[in-house]
Amino acid sequence: MKKNIAIIAGGDSSEFVVSVKSAEGLYSFIDRTKYNTYIVLMKKGEWIVKLPDGEESEIDKNDFSFVEGYTVKHFHFAYITIHGTPGEDGKLQGYFDLIGIPYSTCGTLTSALTFNKYVCNHYLKGFGVTVAPSIRLLTGRQIDARKIVNELGLPIFVKPNVGGSSFGVTKVKTEEELVPAIGKAFKEGNEVMIEKFMQGTEITCGCYKTKKKSVVFPITEVVSQNEFFDYDAKYNNQVKEITPARLPDVLTKKIQKLTSEIYDIIGAKGIIRIDYIISAGDIVNLLEINTTPGMTSTSFIPQQVAAAGLNISDVMSDIIENELLSTQS
């Protein structure tokens, strides 16, 4: 019997539209000769499954079931592609753990850890991973712009501490720009991260592991036409993405090894993607970890899968079957 797969998109952050695009990509990637696939949209507590006939059915939150025709159906697996809360921060993972449905992403603790950029970076710093000096601001705390600039220098990056897709991110070049940039970032969440600027080459590397294999993808080099890799660069074709990256073999292997090690340190699951800056002297600096990376046809992971000579449908099946078998064993 074919298993029912929920591709879960939407969420409660500014990344809603990006998430829906990823769901559409996944719908095309997952082998429908093996699985019955449905897109589930979540927003502000409203959970709706899109049916093949164009109709919609409300999800029963008690057991994540839905009605199609006159039949109650249950999902056997959830592929989470929400970028932001509640799918990237561990909340949805906790729900699925409680009701016993396997899912594609990292677990609750790992998702919560990686979603908080400041906490995650400082945690990994303890394992010898190089990160940029940074400051975390919480809502309601007094802001001393002069002190921040003296500590981190200029330019600096101001970003939401628990967001993605470059929403609310500003490259600050003067002290006068800092407070408005912080206000912009706070509109995306209640924590802000201010990070020292790192000059260098931006790259990103994907990885996934199952009980049978460990796969680290070719690295992508990111060359933005804009001042940094902002929303327009990511989604409006204002960037050049080179896969595999133009790096020496020794450095490529070093980054792939580091990516695999970080995967294990944080206890990751499914596909993750780690962003880095390579600074002078070939120093590899961690930027952030993405546990629900973009999955449109032009996103980094599909590019890297193709560059590795792999079939994206096979990769999706690897992840699904690994989790289904884990729940049966």
C-alpha positions in Angstrom: 0.0 0.0 0.0 1.3 3.4 -0.9 2.1 5.6 2.1 0.5 9.0 2.5 3.1 11.8 2.6 2.3 15.3 4.0 4.4 18.1 2.5 4.0 20.8 5.2 4.4 24.4 4.2 3.4 27.9 5.3 4.0 28.9 8.9 3.7 32.1 10.9 6.7 34.1 9.7 7.5 36.4 6.7 8.9 33.3 4.9 5.4 31.9 4.2 5.6 32.5 0.5 9.1 31.0 0.2 7.9 27.9 2.1 5.0 27.4 -0.3 7.4 27.5 -3.2 9.5 24.8 -1.5 6.5 22.7 -1.0 5.7 22.9 -4.7 9.3 21.8 -5.5 9.0 18.9 -3.1 5.7 17.9 -4.6 7.5 17.6 -8.0 10.5 15.8 -6.5 8.8 13.0 -4.4 8.1 9.9 -6.4 4.3 9.7 -6.8 4.5 6.1 -8.1 5.7 5.2 -4.5 3.8 7.7 -2.4 0.5 9.6 -2.2 1.6 13.2 -1.7 -0.4 16.1 -0.3 0.5 19.7 0.4 -0.6 20.8 3.9 -0.7 24.6 4.5 -0.4 25.9 8.1 -1.0 29.5 9.2 -2.0 30.9 12.5 -3.5 27.6 13.7 -5.4 26.9 10.5 -4.2 23.6 9.0 -5.5 22.7 5.5 -4.7 19.9 3.2 -5.0 20.4 -0.6 -6.7 17.5 -2.3 -6.0 16.3 -5.8 -9.4 17.5 -7.1 -8.6 21.1 -6.0 -10.7 21.0 -2.9 -9.4 21.5 0.6 -9.9 19.5 3.8 -9.3 20.6 7.4 -6.7 18.7 9.3 -7.8 17.1 12.6 -5.1 18.2 15.0 -5.8 15.4 17.4 -4.2 12.8 15.1 -3.3 14.8 11.9 -5.9 13.0 9.9 -8.2 14.5 7.2 -11.2 13.5 5.1 -11.0 12.8 1.4 -14.4 12.0 -0.1 -16.1 10.2 2.7 -13.0 8.5 4.0 -10.8 9.5 7.0 -7.2 9.3 6.0 -4.0 9.3 8.0 -0.5 10.5 7.1 2.4 8.0 7.5 5.1 10.7 7.1 5.6 14.5 7.3 8.0 16.3 5.1 8.4 19.6 6.9 9.4 22.6 4.7 8.2 25.5 6.8 11.0 28.1 6.9 10.4 29.8 10.3 8.1 29.0 13.1 6.5 26.5 13.9 8.3 24.1 11.5 11.9 25.2 11.8 12.1 25.9 15.5 11.1 22.5 16.9 7.5 23.1 17.8 5.9 21.1 15.0 8.5 18.3 15.6 7.4 18.0 19.2 3.8 17.7 18.0 4.7 14.9 15.6 6.7 13.2 18.3 3.7 13.2 20.6 1.3 11.7 18.0 3.9 9.3 16.6 4.3 10.5 13.0 7.8 10.3 11.6 9.1 13.5 9.9 11.9 14.6 7.6 13.8 17.2 9.7 16.0 17.4 12.8 14.3 16.7 16.1 12.9 19.2 18.6 16.1 20.0 20.5 18.3 20.3 17.4 15.7 22.4 15.6 15.3 24.8 18.5 19.1 25.0 18.8 19.9 25.8 15.2 16.9 28.2 14.9 18.6 30.5 17.4 21.6 31.6 15.4 23.4 33.2 18.4 23.0 30.2 20.7 23.9 27.7 18.0 27.0 29.5 16.9 28.3 29.9 20.4 27.5 26.2 21.2 29.5 25.1 18.1 32.3 27.5 19.0 32.9 25.2 22.0 33.7 22.4 19.6 36.3 24.5 17.8 34.1 25.8 15.0 35.1 29.4 13.9 32.3 32.0 14.2 32.2 35.7 13.9 32.0 37.8 17.2 28.4 38.8 17.8 26.0 40.3 20.3 22.4 39.3 21.1 19.7 41.9 21.9 16.4 41.1 23.5 13.2 43.1 23.4 13.1 45.9 25.9 16.8 46.1 26.6 18.5 49.5 26.2 20.6 49.9 23.1 24.0 51.5 23.3 25.0 52.0 19.7 28.4 53.5 20.5 29.3 50.5 22.7 28.2 48.0 20.0 30.3 49.7 17.3 33.3 49.9 19.6 33.0 46.2 20.3 32.3 44.9 16.8 33.6 47.6 14.5 32.0 48.6 11.2 30.5 47.5 9.0 28.3 45.0 10.9 25.3 42.9 10.1 22.1 43.3 12.0 19.6 40.4 11.6 16.7 38.7 13.4 18.2 36.0 15.6 15.4 33.5 14.8 14.5 34.2 11.1 15.6 33.5 7.6 15.5 34.4 3.9 17.3 37.6 4.8 14.1 39.3 6.1 15.0 42.1 8.4 18.7 41.9 7.6 20.8 45.1 7.2 24.4 45.7 6.6 25.2 48.7 8.8 28.1 51.0 7.8 27.7 53.9 10.2 26.7 54.3 13.8 23.7 56.3 12.9 22.3 53.4 10.8 22.4 51.0 13.7 19.3 51.8 15.8 17.0 51.9 12.7 18.5 48.6 11.6 17.8 47.0 15.0 14.2 48.2 14.8 13.8 46.6 11.4 15.1 43.3 12.7 12.9 43.4 15.8 9.9 43.5 13.5 10.7 39.8 12.5 11.1 38.5 16.1 11.9 39.3 19.7 15.7 38.7 19.4 18.3 40.5 17.3 21.8 39.3 16.5 24.5 41.8 15.6 27.5 40.2 13.9 31.0 41.4 13.0 31.4 41.7 9.2 33.5 38.9 7.7 35.2 39.7 4.3 35.5 36.6 2.1 33.8 34.1 -0.2 30.3 32.9 0.8 29.6 29.2 0.3 27.0 26.7 1.3 27.1 22.9 1.6 24.3 20.4 2.1 24.4 17.0 3.8 22.1 14.1 4.7 22.6 10.8 6.5 20.7 7.6 6.8 21.4 4.4 8.6 23.0 3.1 5.3 24.8 6.1 4.0 26.4 9.5 4.6 26.2 12.0 1.8 27.9 15.4 1.7 27.0 17.4 -1.5 29.2 19.5 -3.7 29.7 23.0 -2.4 28.0 26.0 -3.9 29.8 29.4 -4.2 27.5 32.4 -3.8 28.4 35.5 -5.7 25.7 38.2 -5.0 25.2 41.2 -7.4 24.1 43.1 -4.3 26.0 44.2 -1.3 25.3 41.0 0.5 23.1 37.9 -0.1 19.8 39.6 0.6 16.2 38.6 -0.3 16.5 40.0 -3.9 19.7 38.1 -4.5 18.1 34.9 -3.2 14.8 35.0 -4.9 15.0 37.6 -7.7 17.9 36.3 -9.6 20.4 38.9 -8.4 23.1 36.3 -7.6 25.4 33.9 -9.3 25.5 30.4 -7.9 28.4 28.2 -8.9 28.2 24.5 -8.1 30.7 23.0 -7.5 32.4 26.0 -6.0 35.7 27.3 -7.4 37.8 26.1 -4.5 41.0 24.0 -4.2 40.3 20.3 -3.6 42.0 20.4 -0.2 39.7 23.3 1.0 36.7 21.6 -0.5 37.3 18.4 1.4 38.0 20.4 4.6 34.6 22.1 4.3 32.7 18.9 3.5 34.4 17.2 6.4 33.4 20.1 8.7 29.8 19.9 7.4 29.6 16.2 8.2 31.1 16.8 11.7 28.7 19.6 12.5 25.8 17.3 11.4 26.8 14.8 14.0 27.6 17.3 16.7 24.1 18.8 16.6 22.4 15.4 16.1 20.9 16.4 12.8 18.4 14.4 10.8 17.3 14.7 7.1 18.8 17.3 4.8 20.6 20.3 6.3 22.6 23.1 4.6 25.4 25.0 6.3 26.4 28.4 5.2 30.0 29.6 5.6 32.3 32.5 4.8 35.9 31.7 3.7 38.1 34.5 4.9 41.8 35.3 4.4 44.1 32.3 5.0 41.3 29.9 4.0 39.7 30.2 7.4 36.2 28.6 7.3 33.7 30.7 9.4 30.3 29.3 10.2 27.4 31.6 9.3 24.3 29.6 10.1 22.7 26.1 9.8 19.5 25.6 7.8 17.5 22.6 8.9 14.6 23.2 6.5 16.6 24.4 3.5 14.8 25.8 0.4 13.6 23.1 -2.0 12.5 24.9 -5.1 13.8 23.6 -8.4 16.5 26.4 -8.3 17.4 26.2 -4.6 20.9 25.2 -3.5 20.1 21.6 -2.4 18.6 20.5 -5.8 21.6 22.2 -7.5 24.0 20.3 -5.3 22.1 17.0 -5.7 22.4 17.3 -9.5 26.1 18.3 -9.3 26.7 15.1 -7.3 25.1 13.1 -10.1 22.2 12.0 -7.9 18.5 11.8 -8.6 16.5 14.2 -6.4 13.6 11.7 -6.2 15.9 9.0 -4.9 17.3 11.4 -2.3 13.7 12.1 -1.1 12.9 8.4 -1.0 16.1 7.8 1.0 15.0 10.3 3.7 11.4 9.0 3.8 12.2 5.3 3.9 15.0 5.8 6.5 12.5 7.4 8.9 9.7 4.9 8.1 12.0 2.0 8.8 13.2 3.7 12.0 9.7 3.8 13.4 9.1 0.1 12.5 12.3 -1.2 14.1 
